[in-house]
Amino acid sequence: MDDSPITSSTPSRAAGEELIRSGEPDENCAPEPLPADEGATARVAVSLDESKGERPQTVQVPTDPQRILALGYGAADAACALGLQDRVAATSALPADADAVLPSRLTEAPRVDPTDPAFAAQVADIHPDVVLVGNDAGINRDRVGRLVGDDSVPVIFYESESSATSWSDAAALAGAALGHEKSMNSLLRDFIASTDEAAKASNPQDTRVSVVQFSGTEPHIASPDILGVRVLTAMGASRPPSQLVSKDGNPETPPVHNPAVGDPLSGDVIFSIEPSVPGGQDDMRKVFESERWKALPADKDRRVFVVQPAVWEGRGLAAARVAVGDIAGNVNRFAADG
């Protein structure tokens, strides 16, 4: 295993499983800013948790912001999709493998730390026109307005705290917050059409697709809420009975004529999401060398692929497009010989 490290630069084998990287980060962003909405400003609804009795609010935002503070991976993703990457003045910390989706212009952008006592001063130095905040930004929405310190700077939380909220709805709100609502809606429509075409070309409905995450050396069925699984669902992919979920996110009971058989991780093909925590690769290798894993038919058939968490656990349109490529390009493919 030491002779076959997991790398992200080229396709490689990791203990018999192949790491795939279909994204071209420099091509994921629109090359130029897409058309802004009409008018100098617009009023945008802030995403709030209605279950807590929070009433919807609106914030006035510039329709063509020149300096964007993107707090959270999804906020940077939204700017990328709209071609606004050169207007991102700073981001908060991004995933270590964010370069699987985002270009260096974003992964190497100046960073701010919402947990740093000097955060307000960091923001003041940036002079943003708008602050876009995702749930992964590491900042409490009750405190962010005070920390930003400038009532004239609009702060938009575009992701609901509810996991049931569609990622595409969140992307649409992010687009509106950046003054490009119509352009983002157009991108989302194009994404639906291209996803349908990719599904027709790859026929994922004919293959039971297993998606696995890891907690240390314990593999488990991937959460139905993560982006990659939602994209699989949108593509109409078939899933092993043990991995089917209902609309409320709970496991479904397999039909009588189609009972769950064998290991719940098993499928015709397995997408294994590389752990992003320190030591995660080593833990994943241990799983791949376990008797349980070696007994899976997909492992014996060379139909296990390691995919990147920044893609499959991503938070926006740019990541979703890469996930479609992962699925369409590999769902009916065999891994190369070791």
Long-range contacts (C-beta under 8 A, 24 or more apart in sequence): 1-285, 1-289, 4-338, 6-274, 6-281, 6-284, 6-285, 6-306, 8-97, 8-99, 8-100, 8-308, 11-336, 13-335, 13-336, 13-338, 14-281, 14-284, 14-285, 14-288, 14-306, 15-285, 15-288, 15-289, 16-288, 16-299, 16-302, 16-304, 16-335, 16-338, 17-272, 17-288, 17-299, 17-304, 17-305, 17-306, 17-335, 18-304, 18-305, 18-306, 18-335, 18-336, 19-274, 19-305, 19-306, 19-307, 19-308, 20-305, 20-306, 20-307, 20-326, 20-329, 20-330, 21-100, 21-308, 22-322, 22-325, 22-326, 22-329, 22-330, 23-100, 23-101, 23-311, 23-322, 23-325, 25-99, 25-100, 25-101, 25-102, 25-103, 25-104, 25-107, 26-103, 26-104, 28-80, 28-81, 28-101, 28-102, 28-103, 28-318, 28-321, 28-322, 29-80, 29-81, 29-83, 29-85, 29-102, 29-103, 29-105, 29-106, 29-318, 30-80, 30-81, 30-82, 30-83, 31-83, 32-83, 33-82, 33-83, 33-84, 33-87, 33-180, 34-82, 34-83, 34-180, 34-183, 34-186, 34-187, 35-180, 35-182, 35-183, 36-63, 36-64, 36-179, 36-180, 36-183, 37-63, 37-176, 37-179, 37-180, 37-181, 37-182, 37-183, 38-63, 39-63, 42-176, 42-179, 42-181, 44-154, 44-156, 44-173, 44-176, 44-177, 45-173, 45-176, 46-156, 46-157, 47-157, 47-158, 47-159, 47-160, 47-165, 47-170, 47-173, 48-157, 48-160, 49-160, 49-161, 49-162, 51-162, 59-154, 59-155, 59-156, 60-154, 61-130, 61-154, 61-156, 61-176, 61-177, 61-178, 61-179, 62-129, 62-130, 62-154, 62-179, 63-179, 63-180, 64-179, 65-128, 65-129, 65-130, 65-178, 65-179, 66-129, 67-126, 67-127, 67-128, 67-129, 68-128, 68-129, 68-130, 68-132, 68-178, 69-112, 69-123, 69-126, 69-128, 69-130, 69-131, 69-132, 70-106, 70-132, 71-112, 71-114, 71-131, 71-132, 71-133, 71-134, 71-137, 71-139, 72-132, 72-133, 72-134, 72-135, 72-136, 72-137, 72-159, 72-315, 73-98, 73-134, 73-136, 73-310, 73-314, 73-315, 73-316, 74-134, 74-135, 74-136, 74-158, 74-159, 74-170, 74-171, 74-174, 74-314, 74-315, 74-316, 75-132, 75-133, 75-134, 75-137, 75-158, 75-174, 76-102, 76-106, 76-109, 77-101, 77-102, 77-171, 77-314, 77-315, 77-316, 77-317, 77-318, 77-319, 78-132, 78-158, 78-171, 78-174, 78-175, 78-178, 78-184, 78-316, 78-317, 79-106, 79-132, 79-178, 80-106, 80-316, 80-318, 81-171, 81-175, 81-184, 81-187, 81-316, 81-317, 81-318, 82-175, 82-178, 82-180, 82-183, 82-184, 82-187, 84-178, 84-180, 89-126, 89-127, 89-128, 90-122, 90-126, 90-128, 92-137, 92-138, 92-139, 93-138, 95-276, 95-309, 95-310, 96-276, 96-310, 97-274, 97-276, 97-308, 97-309, 97-310, 98-310, 99-310, 100-308, 100-310, 100-311, 100-322, 101-310, 101-311, 101-314, 101-318, 101-319, 101-322, 102-318, 113-138, 114-138, 114-139, 114-144, 114-147, 115-139, 119-147, 120-147, 120-148, 120-149, 123-147, 123-148, 123-149, 123-150, 123-153, 124-149, 124-150, 128-153, 129-153, 130-154, 130-155, 130-156, 130-177, 130-178, 130-179, 131-155, 131-156, 132-156, 132-158, 132-174, 132-177, 132-178, 133-157, 133-158, 134-158, 134-159, 134-315, 135-159, 135-161, 136-315, 159-315, 163-225, 163-249, 164-248, 164-249, 167-227, 167-230, 167-315, 167-316, 167-320, 168-317, 170-315, 170-316, 171-316, 171-317, 174-316, 184-317, 187-317, 188-317, 191-317, 191-320, 191-321, 192-234, 194-321, 194-324, 195-231, 195-234, 195-235, 195-324, 198-235, 198-324, 198-325, 198-327, 198-328, 199-235, 199-236, 199-237, 199-328, 201-328, 202-235, 202-327, 202-328, 202-329, 202-331, 202-332, 203-331, 203-332, 204-232, 204-235, 204-236, 204-237, 204-238, 204-327, 204-328, 204-331, 205-236, 205-237, 205-238, 206-238, 207-237, 207-238, 207-267, 207-268, 207-269, 207-331, 207-332, 208-238, 208-239, 208-240, 208-267, 208-268, 208-269, 209-237, 209-238, 209-239, 209-240, 209-267, 209-268, 209-269, 209-270, 209-271, 209-327, 209-331, 210-239, 210-240, 210-243, 210-265, 210-266, 210-267, 210-268, 210-269, 210-270, 210-271, 210-298, 211-243, 211-270, 211-271, 211-273, 211-312, 212-265, 212-270, 212-271, 212-272, 212-273, 213-273, 213-275, 214-272, 214-273, 214-275, 214-280, 214-283, 214-284, 214-287, 216-283, 217-283, 217-286, 217-287, 217-290, 218-287, 219-265, 219-272, 219-287, 219-293, 220-265, 221-264, 221-265, 222-273, 222-312, 224-249, 225-249, 226-273, 226-312, 226-313, 227-311, 227-312, 227-313, 227-314, 227-315, 227-319, 227-320, 227-323, 228-271, 228-273, 228-307, 228-311, 228-312, 228-313, 228-314, 228-323, 228-326, 228-327, 229-312, 231-320, 231-323, 231-324, 231-327, 232-327, 235-324, 235-327, 235-328, 237-327, 237-331, 239-267, 240-264, 240-266, 240-267, 243-267, 263-292, 263-295, 263-296, 265-296, 266-296, 266-297, 266-298, 267-298, 268-297, 268-298, 268-303, 269-298, 269-303, 269-304, 269-305, 269-330, 269-331, 269-332, 270-296, 270-298, 270-299, 270-303, 270-304, 270-305, 271-305, 271-307, 271-312, 271-326, 271-327, 271-330, 272-304, 272-305, 272-306, 272-307, 273-306, 273-307, 273-308, 273-309, 273-312, 273-313, 274-306, 274-307, 274-308, 274-309, 275-309, 276-309, 276-310, 276-313, 301-334, 302-334, 302-335, 302-336, 302-337, 303-333, 303-334, 303-335, 304-335, 305-330, 305-335
